[in-house]
Amino acid sequence: MKWLDSIPLPTLVMASLLLGLAPFVPEPHLFEKIGMLFSGTLHKPIDIFDLVMHGTPALLLMLKLTRVFKGNVANVE
C-alpha cells in the first residue's frame, strides 16, 4: 500500500470533491450513478465507466483515511 501512502491527503480530498461532485448541476454523476446502481438500472457501459471514474477518488480517500486512523501511515502530508 506504499503507492496509496505516497499520495498526499489534500490531493485525494480535492480529487474526491471535484470528481465526485462534477457536474454540479442538475445532479452530481456520482450520486446519480449510485442511485442507478441501487435501483438496478446501471447497465450501459458508459454509466459503469462514469461510476468508476467519479467514484475512484472517493474510494481511495476512504482507504487512505482508514489507514491514517488505524496508524498504518507514518507521514500524512
C-alpha positions as CSV (number, residue, x, y, z in Angstrom):
1,M,0.0,0.0,0.0
2,K,3.0,2.3,-0.4
3,W,1.5,3.8,-3.5
4,L,-1.5,4.9,-1.6
5,D,0.6,6.3,1.2
6,S,2.6,8.3,-1.3
7,I,-0.5,10.2,-2.5
8,P,-0.9,13.4,-0.4
9,L,-4.1,13.6,1.6
10,P,-5.1,17.1,0.3
11,T,-4.8,15.8,-3.3
12,L,-7.2,13.0,-2.6
13,V,-9.6,15.3,-0.8
14,M,-9.6,17.8,-3.8
15,A,-10.0,15.0,-6.4
16,S,-12.8,13.4,-4.4
17,L,-14.7,16.7,-4.2
18,L,-14.1,17.8,-7.8
19,L,-14.7,14.5,-9.5
20,G,-17.3,13.2,-7.0
21,L,-19.5,16.3,-7.4
22,A,-19.0,17.1,-11.1
23,P,-21.1,18.2,-12.8
24,F,-22.7,20.2,-10.1
25,V,-26.0,20.9,-11.9
26,P,-28.5,19.2,-12.2
27,E,-27.2,16.3,-10.1
28,P,-23.6,15.0,-9.5
29,H,-22.8,12.0,-11.6
30,L,-21.6,10.0,-8.6
31,F,-24.9,10.4,-6.8
32,E,-26.8,9.7,-10.0
33,K,-24.8,6.5,-10.7
34,I,-25.1,5.2,-7.2
35,G,-28.8,5.7,-7.4
36,M,-28.9,3.8,-10.6
37,L,-26.8,1.0,-9.1
38,F,-29.2,0.6,-6.1
39,S,-32.3,0.7,-8.4
40,G,-30.8,-1.8,-10.8
41,T,-30.7,0.4,-13.9
42,L,-26.9,0.6,-14.2
43,H,-26.5,-1.3,-17.4
44,K,-24.8,0.8,-20.0
45,P,-21.0,0.6,-20.2
46,I,-20.7,4.4,-20.2
47,D,-22.7,4.6,-16.9
48,I,-20.4,1.9,-15.4
49,F,-17.4,3.9,-16.6
50,D,-18.8,7.1,-15.0
51,L,-19.4,5.3,-11.7
52,V,-15.8,4.1,-11.7
53,M,-14.3,7.4,-12.8
54,H,-16.2,9.6,-10.4
55,G,-16.1,7.1,-7.5
56,T,-12.4,6.1,-7.6
57,P,-11.0,9.2,-5.8
58,A,-13.6,8.9,-3.0
59,L,-12.8,5.2,-2.6
60,L,-9.0,6.0,-2.4
61,L,-9.7,8.7,0.1
62,M,-11.7,6.3,2.3
63,L,-8.9,3.8,2.1
64,K,-6.2,6.4,3.0
65,L,-8.3,7.8,5.9
66,T,-8.8,4.2,7.2
67,R,-5.0,3.7,7.1
68,V,-4.3,7.0,8.8
69,F,-6.8,6.5,11.6
70,K,-5.5,2.9,12.2
71,G,-2.0,4.2,12.5
72,N,-0.6,2.4,9.4
73,V,0.8,5.6,7.8
74,A,3.8,7.3,9.3
75,N,3.6,10.6,7.5
76,V,0.5,12.4,6.4
77,E,1.1,15.5,4.2
